[in-house]
């Protein structure tokens, strides 16, 4: 590696890290300013605090997602076995994974909607 290539690599790393730090700094500064402005005007700053989602809901979400991903992989594998071809079919695997992963998240959404409707009654 020549001196120019090393300089370019170093400069690229420096710029990348600088951008990440800069964006984080701007986010934190604006967040602080917004909260200080709310406090000066007498508005309750707890409105900005997000309520944490329950751990049971997270477990359900990620459990259904992972079940959907594994089911998609399994279905794609069996479809690949049933097609008499010696060429691997990567798009089939990706399509199955994303399709069934999305169906898992859709199932999570429907379950949570049903639960929220029960709570509202």
N, C-alpha and C positions, 0 to 999 in steps of 0.2 A: 504494500500500500504506500503510495507516494504521499508527500506532504500535503498536496492539494486535496487528495481524496480523504485524508485524515481530517483536514480542516473542514471539508464539506460535511463529513459525518458528525463531527463535533458540533458544528453550527446547526445542523438539523436537529440533533438532540437538544441543544440549548433552546432553540426556537420552540420545539414541541413542549418542553417542560415549562418554558416561559408562558406559553399560551394557556396551558392548563392552570398554572398558578394565577395568571392574570384573570382568567374567567372566574376562578374561585374567589379571588379577592374582590372583584366587582360584585359578585353575587352577595357576599357577606357584607360588604359596605352598604349596598342598596337595602338589604334586609334590615341592617341596623338603623339606617336613616328612616326607613318606613316605620319602624317600631317607635323610634324617638318622636317622630311627627305625630303618631297616634297618641302617645303619652302626653305630649304638649297640648293636644286638642281635647284631652280628657276621654278619649275612646279607649275601651278595654282592649289591651293588646293580646288577650287570650283568644281572640277570634282567629288569629293567625296560626295557632297551635293546632296541628292535626291530631285527631283522636286516633290512637293506635287501633288497628284492626285486631279482632280477637285471634288468639292463637289457634282456636278450633277452626275458624274460617280459613286461616292460612293453610292449616294442615289439609283441609278439604280441597282447597284450590290446587295446591301443589300435588296432592295425591291424585286428584283427577287428571291433572296435566300429565304427570308421569305415567299413569295408567294408559292414557290416550296415546302418548308417544310410544310406549312399549307395544300396545295393541297395533298401532300403525306399522311398526317395524315387523311385527309378527305376520300381519296380513300381507305386507309387501314381500316378505320372505316366501310365504306359501304361494303367492301369485308368481313369483320368480321361479319357484320350483316347478310349477305347473306348465310354464311356457317352455317348450323344448328349444332352448337357445343356450349357447355356450358363452354368450356375451353378457357380462353383468349389466344390470339395469339400475344405475344410481338414481335417475329421476323417479323411478317407481318407489324407491325407498324414501327419498325426500318427500315425495308427494304423500305417501302413506303416513309418514311421521307428522307432517304439518296438518293433514286432514284430520287425523284422529286426535292430535294435540288440541286443535281448535275445537273439535267436538267435546273434548274433556272440559275445556274452559267454558263452552256454551252450557254444558251440564251444570257446572259450578254456578254460572249466572242464574240459571233457572231455579236451582235449589235455593240460592240466596234470596231470589225474588219471592219464592213461595214462603220462606221463613220470615221475611220482612212483612209480607202480607198478613201472616198469622200474628205477628207482633202488633201490627197496626189495629187489629180487631179488638 
